[in-house]
Amino acid sequence: MAPPRFRTRLFVTLSLFAVVPSAVLTLLWATTLSTALPLLSGSAAWERVAATGERAIAAARSEPLSPAARAAMAAHEQELTVSVTDAHRYRYMAVRAVPIVLAVAGGALIVLAVVASRVAGHLARQLSRPLDELVGWTDRIARALPLPAGPPTRGAPEFAVLRNGMRVMAADLDTGRARALEAERLRAFRETARQVAHELKNPLTPIRLAVARLQRDASPALADTVDVLATESARLEAMAHSFSQFGRLPEGPPADVDLGELARYTAKAAVPSHIPVIVDIDAATPLVRGHYDALARALSNILLNAADACAGRNGATITLRVAPVADVRRDGGPHLPVPGAEILVRDSGSGIAPEHLAHVWEPYVTHKAGGTGLGMAIARQTVEAHDGTVELHSIAGQGTEVRFTLPVSGTSGPPANGAGR
């Protein structure tokens, strides 16, 4: 047999807490009153007084009395008769009042029971409905299902606070699940890239040496063929280098990095001279703790993509800005602010098509001929290895904006298990 619902148990408990003490008190009051009323009338005492008084009056009348004494005796006899009559009247009323008192007490108990049941029902609804809703929410959270978006069940204001807390917790759990899946996915990608890089580098070294020898010794008739071999082997070597970079996280001890100096150098090295670059460095930008070479490669990949997007577009420019950030989390959460710095790269190039935006950071996804699809993935991996965040906004035909945010404290070392988070 299934146990009764929580609402039923709550209703019965609240009703019993209200009705049982009230019933006991009402019965005690009615019994005490019905027993005390006849006693309070004093009829038995007045009857005894009347009997002794009649005997005393009879004895007094047998003796000679003065007119004044007889008048006083008559007045006493009359007062005694009136008092006995009143005592009988009070006794009669007390006996007849007992059923009325019991009826009133029973009626009051019934009214109290009805009122208590209504109040208990209201409280049971106010407590059980939100609790049933929250129990259902916990089941949905456990199964990674979205929480209902409709209006909440009515209840005490504290339940609204609890609902909001559960929504925040569910969102955090969803974010944690997504990050765990993404970290596992990136680990698999990195392991694949490391193995591919290893397999490519082994034969590439003798191939490159053989091609160099052919370039020196081959006849002019084979010059074009040798050039093709040299170009393709160089491309394979660059691809192996990209795989190798993606297959490992920043290594070595971190150091203080001047992002302003890094941005100026990378802009000169990565962007062709015919594309205008506006470099804006805020002098108040703090040093960040990290790996200079890895951050320079990440920024270089972003600038190379921006340069490709600006190629062939008249008037297209690239803006590179470095500035301090009061709180790198920027989520308004109840935590101490984490100061840091941001690197913003904005171009007025061709932009990214909306259907491609969701896959920009994924490895091995590229829409450029000859690309490996690892440039953006390496940039993201590097920034997240420094406990930073990456953001990208783009409008097709208008340009793209990429933002790196890095905490001042930087990274304390590569994350556990090689995760890039």
N, C-alpha and C positions, 0 to 999 in steps of 0.2 A: 504494500500500500504506500503510495507516494505521500510524503509529508506535506502538510498544508503550505500554501504559498506564504512568502514573507509578509505580504500585506495582510493576509488573514491572521497570522500570528500576531502581528503588530496591533491590529484592530482589537483582537480579543484581549491582549495584554493591557492596552490602554483602557478598554472598557472595564476590565476587572479592577484596575487600579482606581477607577473613579466610582464604580457602583458598589463594590464590596464594602469599602470603609463607610460609604454613605449609608448603605443598608444597615450595617451594624449600629452606627450611631443613631439612626432613626428609630430602630427597634428598641434600643436602650432608652432613648428619650421617651418613646410612647409608653413602654412598660413602667418606667419610673413615674411618669406623670399620672398614669391610670392608678398606680398604687398610692401615690402621695395625695391625690385629690380627696379621697374619702377621709384620710387622716387629717388633712388640713381643715375639713369642715368642723371637726370637734363635736360631732353629734353624740357620741358615746359619753364623753365627759359631761356634756350638758344634761344628759339623761340622769347620770348619777347625781349631779348637783340638784336636779329637780326633785329626785326621790328624797334625798336628805333634807332638802329645803321644805318639802311638804310636811315631813315629820316634825321638823323644828317649828313650823308655823302652827301645826296642830297642837303641839305641846305648849306653845306660848299662848294660844287662845284659851287654853283650859285655866289659865291663871288670870286673876283680875288685872286689867290694863287700863291705863289712862287713855282718854280720847286721842291724844297725840301719838301714843305708842301704837294704838290700833290703826291710826291713819298711816303710820310708817310701815306697819306690818302689811297693810293692804297694798301699799305702793310697791313694796319688795316682792309680794306675791305676783303682782301684775307684771313687773319687770322680768321676774323669773320665767313666767309663762311666755312672754314675748321672745326671750332669749332661746328658750327650748324650741319654740316654733321656728325661729330663724335657723337654728342648728339643723332641724329636720329638713327645712327647705334647701340648705346648702348641701346636705347629704344626698337629697334627691337629685339635685343638679349635678353633683359630682358623679353619681352612679350613671346618670344618663349621658354625661360628657365623655366617659371613657370610650364608647364606640365611635363617637364623633372624632375624638383625638386619634384613635387608631385609623379611621378612614382618611383623615387629613394626612396622617403620616404615610399611609400607603400611597395616596395620590401624589404626595410630594416625592416619594421614592420613585414612582413611575415617571413623573416629569423629569426628575434628575437622571434616571436611566436613559430616557429618550435624548435629553440634552447631551449626556455623556457619550452616547453612541454616535450622535452627529459630530461632536467634537473629535471623538476618536477616529471616526471615518475620515474626517477632513485631515487630521494629522497623519493618518495612515497613508492617504493619497499623497499628501505633500512630501512624505518621506519615501514611500515605496516606489512611486513612479520614477523619480529621479534616480533612485538606487537601481531599479531594474534597468533603466537606460544606461547607467554607468557600467553595470555588469555586462550588458550587451556590448558596450564600447570596448571593455577589456578583452572580450572574446575577439572582436574585430581587429584590435591592435595586435593580439597574439597571432592572428592569421594574416597579418599584413594587409588587411582590407581597409579602404578609406572610411573615415568616420562620416556619419550622416551630416548633410549640410543643411537640413531643414531647421525650423525653429525648435529650440530645446523644450523639453517637458517642464511645465511650471513646477516651482518648488521654492525652497528657502534660498536667499541670496548666496549662501555659502556653497550651494550646489553649482551655481554659475561660476564661481571661482574655481571649483574642482573641475568643471567641464573645460574651462579655459586652460587649466593646467594639464589636463589630459590631452587636449588638442596640441599644446606645445610639446608634450612628451611624445605624442604620436608622430608629430613632424620631425622631432629630433631622431626618433627611432628610424623613420623612413630615410632620413638623411644618412644616418649611420649605416643602415643596410645598403643604401646606394653606394656609399663610399667604400664599404667593405667589398661589394661586388666589383666596383671599379678598380679597387686596389688589387683584387685577385686577378682581374682581367689584365691589368697592366703588368702584373708579375709574369703572367703567361706570355704576354707580348714581349717583355724584356728578355725572358729566357729564350724565346724563339729568335729574337734579334741577336742575342749573344751567340747562339749556336750558328746562325746564318753567317754572322761576321767571321766567326772562327773558321767555318768551312770555306768562305770566300778568300780569306787572307792566306790560307795555306797554299793553294795553287797560284794565287795572284803574284806572289813574290817571284817564283821562277818565270812566270809568264812575262812580267814586266822586264826582268833581266834579259829574257830571250828577245823581246821586242826591241829593247835598246841595242842589243847586238845586231839585230836585223837592220835597224836604222843606220848603223855604221857600215855594214858589209853588204847589204842587199843591192842588187842592180837597179838602175833607174826604172826599168820596166816594172819592178815590184814596189816602187815607192808609194804609189797610192794604196796598195794593199797593206803595206806596213803602217801607213798613217792611220788607216781604219783600225787596225789592230791596236795601235797606240792609243787612239781616241777611246775605243770601247773598253780597253783594259783600264784606262784612267777613270772612265765612268764607273766601272765595276769597283775600282779601288775607293772612289768617293762614296759609292753605295755601301761598301763594307765599313767605311769609316762612320757613316751615318748609323748603320746598324750597331756598331760598336758603342757609339755615344749613347744611343737609346738603351742599350743593354746594361748600362751601369749608371749608378747615381754619382753625384759629386763625391770625390775622394779626397783624403788628406784633412789636416786640421783647418778649421775655418779661421778667417782673419777679418779685420775691419776693411770694408770695401767702400770707397768713395764713388757713389753712384753717378755723381756729376761728371767726374773724370772718366768713368767707364762709358757713360753715354756719349761724351764728346769723341772719344777714341773710336768707339764702335760705329758711330755715324760716319766718320771719315773713312773707315775701313770697309764698311759693308755697302754703302749707298754709292752708286755711280755719280761721278762729278756733274753730269748734266741734269740731275734731278735735284731741285732746290730742297734743302733741309733746314728747317728752323729749329734751333736748339735753345730751349729755355730752361735754365738751371736755377732753382731757388737756392740762394746762399745759405738758407737756414736748414737745408736738407741734412739730416743726421747720417752718420756712418752706419752701415748695417753689417752684421756679422755673417759672413758667408764665404763662398768660393768664387773668386774673381773670374777665373777662366770659364767656369760653368755658366755664370750669369752673363758674361760677355757673349758666349755662344747662343744663349737663349735670346738675348736682345738682338743679336746679329740675324738670327733666323726670322724674327719678326720684321726687322728692317728690310731684309731681302724680299720678303713677301710684299711689303709695302712698295718697294721699288718696282717689283714686277707688276703690281696693280697700277702704278703710275706710268709705266712705260707706254709710249705712244699716245699719251693724253696731254694735249697742250695746256699749260698752266697748272698741271698737277703738282702738288707739293706734299712734303712730309713734315709733320711737326713732332718734335721729340721734347717732352717736358718731364723734368724731375722735380719733385716737391715733397715736403714733409706731410705726414698724415698723423692726426691726433690719435686715431684709433683704427687700426688696420681691420678690425672685425666689422665695424660699421653696421652692426645689427641692432644697436640699441638695447642689448641684453644687460641683465644685472651683473656686470663684471667690471673689474677695473680696466680702464682704457689701456690698450697696447699700442704705444707709439711706434711709428715706422715711417716708411717712405714709399712713394709710388713712382713708377715709370710709365708714362703715357705716350703711345705712338699713334698718331692720327694721320691718315693720308686721304687725299681727295681723288683717289684712283677709281677703279671700276667697281669696287665693292664686291660683296659676296651674295649670291642668289639665296633667297630665303630657304629653299629646300636643302641647301648645303650647310647652313649655319649650325645645325644640330650635330654635324659630324666633323667640324673644323678641327677639334682637338684630338680626334681619334687617330691612332697610328695606322699607317699604310693606306690612308685615304688621301688622295691627291687628284687635282684636276689640271695639273700642269704636265706637259709632255716631258718625260724623263725624270719626273720627281719621284721620290720614295715615300712621300706622305709622312715623314718623320720630323720635319722641321718644327711644326707647331706642337707635336707631341713631346719632343725633347724640351721645348721651351716650357711647356706646362709642367712636365716632370721636374725640371730644375727648380722652378719657382716653388712648387709644392714641397720639394725636398728641403727648402729653406723656410718652411712653415708659412709660406705666402699664399696669395690667391691670384687667379687670373680671370679677367673678364674680357669679353669681346662683343662689340656692337657694330653692325654693318648694315648699310642700305645699298642695294644694288644700284650702280650707276652714280653713287654719290661719295662713297668712301667707306673706310673701316677705321675703328678705334679699338686698340688693344691696351689694357691696363694691367700692369704688374703691381701688386702691393706686397711689400716685404716688411716684417717686423724688425725693429732695431736689434733685438736680441739674436735674430737669425736662427739658424738651426743648431741643435746640440749634437748633431751627428746624423748619419743616415738612419731612417726609420727602421724599425724591426722588420725582419724577414724581407728586406729589400723593398718594402712598400714605398710608393712615391707620395705618401701622405703623412 
